[in-house]
Amino acid sequence: MQSDAAFEYDGGRVDPGTRRNLRYAISETYLGDPIRIPVTVVNGDREGPTVFLSAASHGDELNGIEVVREVAHEWDLSDLAGTLVCLPVLNVPGFLAQQRYLPIYDRDLNRSFPGREGSTSAKRMAARIFDNFIQPCDFGVDFHTSTRGRTNMLHVRADMSDDAVARLAQAFGSNVIIDGEGGDGLLRTEATRAGVPTVTVEMGEAHRFQRDLIDDALAGVESVFAEYGLRETPVVRWPGWRTVIRDTDERTWIRADVGGIVDMHHESGSLVHAGDRICTLTDPFKSDSAAVEAPFTGLLVGVLENPVVYPGNPLCHLVELDDEVRRVVEREQAADTAA
């Protein structure tokens, strides 16, 4: 059925069957020049849901930028049923400085949603983004990477107690879903509370493009579009196995007890068994070493990339697998090793 609904925002509209690239002002610099975020809105000429794809609310998290750009500018969206709102760089000041936070009193944009006019600089920016491009949507996917010096396997974070969010998380088709409402101020948390079911996709590390993860995330977006009928695409993907981590007892951050230089023995996404040595910490002379062992059998969702630590610094993020999933992962990784 043909759509007659325009996508409207403060200052403009995008009619059905059209697209618009814009740089939308959300604040001003110290010199009074506008701070503008890039936005692409594609409004299909057929009825369907309105979905947002966002990235780089932390300015140094780059993988998601390329996912959103490729969907907006390389995919054939001529058959789009609904409206697509692409927000590749939410934190433009942080992106320009190549740092995580807004370089304005080090505010975290992704702890500032839904924002508030008349409040702090971060909350004013968040309000302009949220009111114009998040609130009008039916659901959304927000892309992130790990922070500097660490990397994550691709996984989804979602409030699985919300049926609409759970549907979206499962449609993305990742192996791992970490269940949780999320903290106050997070884009996914506040959007979901406002009636816009949203998930976070974590993928890789900051300050770089990682093509294999970008391609995997693009497949996830295609799967979401299939689930909700936005495009005439292949069926919703099944990743081969899936685990939903629902309890904090099923996951742990393993932290360094001593300072030193880290030799990491496994990559993110690796299965380790209870008692396996995950990494070794040594002093500058290699005369003293400390082995860090897995407290239980599980999957390394995230690992350290920067090989130096103080006591208390995180080394890895380990999640527990049930027996059935563990056996599938063991067979899969054994086949990869043999190949």
Buried (B, 14 or more C-beta within 10 A) or exposed (E): EEBEEEBEBEEBEBBBBBBBEBEBBBBEEEEEEEBEBBBBBBBBBBBBBBBBBBBBBBBBBBBBBBBBBBBBBEBEBEEBBBBBBBBBBBBBBBBEBEBBBBBBEEBBBBBBBBBEEEEBBBBBBBBBBBBBBBBBBBBBBBBBBBBBBBBBBBBBBBBBEBEBBBBBBBBBBBBBBBBBBBEEBBBBBBBBBBEBBBBBBBBBBBEEEBEEBBEBBBBBBBBBBBBBBBBEBEEBBEBEBBBBBBEEEBBBEBBBEBEBBBEBBBEBBBBBEEEBEBBBBBEEEEEEEEEBEBEBBBBBBBBBBEEEBEEEBBBBBBBBBEEEBBEBBBEBEEEEEEE
